[in-house]
């Protein structure tokens, strides 16, 4: 099955990536996609986290991270990794005309990545089963 990675001029690979076998995005990619400053996206994420009820697992959906920033003499720069639910909650407040197109692209990108991970899992299981059958035959 062939899955497109570019829809309406947006490449899904520019929006999300896999970390710990989960599709995620980060505040840098969100800022770029929505044409915002990264520090403003981080601020929006922190406001979203503060507004979330306790039953919404913010630590699972918004992972605080740091990276060294060469532009600031190696000073750690705060950013967030977001799972799909965290991203959806964050971008609900983004309402400019172009934002709807980006939101839909993110939904499609996450769905695409989930499909790719499932295909990879099935291929892994098929290969594992072949190896197991081969081992049984030779033993």
C-alpha positions in Angstrom: 0.0 0.0 0.0 1.4 3.4 -1.0 0.9 6.2 1.5 1.5 9.8 0.3 3.6 12.0 2.6 2.7 15.3 0.9 -0.9 16.6 0.9 -1.8 20.2 0.0 1.8 21.1 -0.2 2.5 20.0 3.4 5.0 17.1 3.9 4.0 15.0 6.9 7.6 14.2 7.6 8.2 17.9 8.4 5.4 17.8 11.1 6.0 14.7 13.2 8.6 12.1 14.0 8.8 8.9 16.1 10.2 8.9 19.7 10.0 5.8 21.9 7.9 4.2 19.2 5.2 6.9 19.4 4.4 9.5 16.8 5.2 13.0 18.3 5.9 16.5 17.3 7.7 19.3 19.2 7.3 23.0 19.9 9.9 23.8 17.2 7.9 22.0 14.5 4.6 23.5 15.7 6.1 27.0 15.6 7.4 26.5 12.1 4.1 25.1 10.8 2.0 27.8 12.3 4.4 30.7 11.6 4.9 31.5 15.3 7.9 32.1 17.5 9.0 29.0 19.4 9.0 30.9 22.7 5.3 31.8 22.1 4.4 28.2 21.3 6.2 27.1 24.6 4.2 29.8 26.4 0.9 28.5 24.8 1.8 25.0 25.8 2.4 26.0 29.4 -0.9 27.9 29.5 -2.6 24.8 28.1 -0.9 22.6 30.7 -2.0 25.0 33.5 -5.6 24.9 32.3 -5.8 21.1 32.0 -7.8 19.2 34.6 -5.8 16.6 36.7 -7.3 13.7 34.9 -5.7 14.8 31.6 -2.3 13.3 31.7 -0.2 16.4 30.9 3.1 14.6 31.5 2.2 12.0 28.9 1.0 14.5 26.3 3.4 17.3 26.9 7.0 16.2 27.6 9.3 19.0 28.8 12.8 18.7 27.1 15.9 20.8 26.8 18.5 21.2 24.1 21.7 23.1 23.9 21.3 26.3 21.9 24.4 27.3 20.0 23.0 30.8 19.5 22.9 31.4 23.2 26.4 30.0 24.1 25.1 26.5 24.8 22.5 27.7 27.2 19.7 25.0 27.5 16.6 25.9 25.5 13.3 24.6 26.8 11.0 22.9 24.4 8.2 20.4 24.5 7.4 17.1 22.8 3.7 16.6 22.1 1.7 13.5 21.5 -1.4 13.7 19.3 -3.8 14.6 22.1 -1.5 17.3 23.5 -1.1 18.8 20.1 -4.8 18.8 19.4 -5.5 20.5 22.7 -2.9 23.1 22.1 -3.9 24.1 18.5 -7.6 24.4 19.2 -6.9 27.9 20.2 -5.1 28.7 16.9 -7.8 30.3 14.8 -6.2 32.2 11.9 -7.5 31.1 8.5 -4.3 29.2 7.6 -4.4 27.4 11.0 -7.2 25.1 9.9 -5.2 23.8 7.0 -2.2 23.1 9.3 -4.4 21.4 12.0 -5.8 19.0 9.3 -2.3 18.4 8.0 -1.2 17.4 11.6 -4.2 15.0 12.0 -3.3 13.4 8.6 0.4 13.3 9.5 -0.3 11.5 12.8 -2.7 9.0 11.1 -0.1 8.4 8.4 2.6 7.7 11.0 0.4 5.3 13.0 -0.2 3.4 9.8 3.5 3.3 9.0 4.2 2.0 12.5 1.5 -0.7 12.1 3.0 -1.8 8.8 6.4 -2.0 10.4 5.1 -4.0 13.3 3.3 -6.5 10.9 6.5 -6.8 8.8 8.6 -7.4 11.9 6.1 -10.1 13.1 6.1 -11.8 9.7 9.9 -11.9 9.6 10.0 -13.2 13.2 7.5 -15.9 12.4 9.6 -17.0 9.4 12.7 -17.2 11.6 10.8 -19.2 14.2 9.5 -21.6 11.6 13.0 -22.0 10.1 14.4 -22.7 13.5 11.8 -25.3 14.2 12.5 -27.1 10.9 16.3 -27.2 11.5 15.9 -28.4 15.1 
